[in-house]
Amino acid sequence: MEDDFRANRSARVTFTITSLVTGLAFQPTTVKMTLYDEDRAETGTAGAIVNSRLDTDITSSVTAGVGDLTLTEADMAILDSAKPSERRALLIYWDYSGGADSGEYTFRFTVSKNGVPTS
């Protein structure tokens, strides 16, 4: 089940980056995000990247492996006004040990005009 957010309102996303070996949180060297509209990405339609959030550096939003990120109203806008909702994906990816290792996680959610699931 995906989370559902109301369009045109900021949203807070928290996450923890943990080692697959130790299970403990750690501070990566670099953390970046890409925010995209899944429907446009799947069909190859132009404008899949939302609010120019392509490879955006969010390292400063992560402390000791714990991320606290605020998506702005522009990040949460409905791109196609004819649609009641849109599927989004927030890809968070990181590297550490001078780029020797890396990881990523995709958080999928729906942005809807009325803030309730539409499917």
C-alpha positions in Angstrom: 0.0 0.0 0.0 1.3 3.4 -1.0 1.0 6.5 1.2 -1.3 9.2 0.0 -0.6 12.9 0.3 -2.6 16.0 -0.4 -1.4 18.0 -3.4 0.1 21.5 -3.1 1.1 21.0 0.6 4.6 20.3 1.9 5.3 16.8 3.2 7.9 15.5 5.6 9.8 12.3 4.8 12.1 10.7 7.4 14.3 7.7 6.8 17.3 5.8 8.2 20.3 4.6 6.2 21.6 1.4 7.7 24.4 -1.0 6.9 23.4 -4.3 5.4 26.3 -5.9 7.3 25.8 -4.5 10.8 22.2 -3.3 10.7 23.4 0.0 12.2 22.7 3.5 10.9 25.7 5.2 9.3 26.5 8.6 7.7 27.1 8.3 3.9 29.5 10.5 2.1 26.9 11.8 -0.3 23.1 11.5 -0.4 21.0 12.6 -3.4 17.4 12.4 -4.5 15.4 12.3 -7.7 11.6 13.0 -7.6 9.6 11.8 -10.6 6.1 11.2 -11.8 5.8 7.4 -12.3 3.0 7.6 -14.9 5.1 9.9 -17.1 8.3 7.9 -16.5 6.6 4.6 -17.5 5.2 6.1 -20.8 8.3 8.1 -21.6 6.3 11.3 -21.5 8.3 14.5 -21.2 8.3 16.1 -17.7 8.7 13.0 -15.6 11.1 14.8 -13.3 9.1 16.9 -10.8 10.2 20.4 -9.8 13.7 19.9 -11.4 14.5 17.4 -8.6 17.1 15.4 -10.5 20.2 14.3 -8.6 19.5 16.9 -5.9 22.1 16.8 -3.1 20.4 16.2 0.2 23.4 15.2 2.2 22.8 18.1 4.7 19.4 16.5 5.5 21.1 13.4 6.9 22.7 13.2 10.3 24.3 10.0 11.6 22.3 8.1 9.0 18.9 9.6 9.9 17.3 11.7 7.1 14.7 14.4 7.7 13.6 15.8 4.4 10.7 18.2 3.5 9.1 18.1 0.1 7.9 21.5 -0.9 4.5 22.5 -2.2 6.0 22.6 -5.7 7.3 19.0 -5.2 3.7 18.0 -4.3 1.9 19.8 -7.2 -0.4 17.9 -9.5 1.3 18.2 -13.0 -1.8 17.3 -15.1 -4.8 19.3 -13.8 -7.2 16.9 -15.5 -6.1 14.1 -13.2 -7.4 13.7 -9.6 -4.1 12.1 -8.5 -0.6 11.2 -9.6 1.8 8.5 -8.6 5.2 9.7 -7.5 8.5 8.1 -6.7 11.2 9.6 -4.5 14.5 7.9 -5.2 17.1 8.4 -2.4 20.6 7.1 -3.2 23.9 7.4 -1.4 27.5 6.4 -1.5 30.2 6.0 1.1 33.8 4.9 1.5 34.9 7.3 -1.1 32.3 5.9 -3.6 33.5 2.3 -3.1 30.0 1.3 -2.1 26.5 2.6 -2.5 22.8 2.0 -2.0 19.3 3.3 -2.8 15.7 3.2 -1.8 12.5 4.2 -3.7 9.6 5.6 -1.7 6.4 5.5 -3.8 3.4 7.6 -2.9 0.3 9.2 -4.4 -0.4 12.9 -4.6 -4.1 13.7 -4.8 -6.3 16.8 -5.0 -8.4 15.7 -2.1 -5.8 13.9 0.0 -7.6 10.5 -0.1 -6.8 7.4 -2.2 -8.4 7.5 -5.6 -8.1 3.8 -6.6 
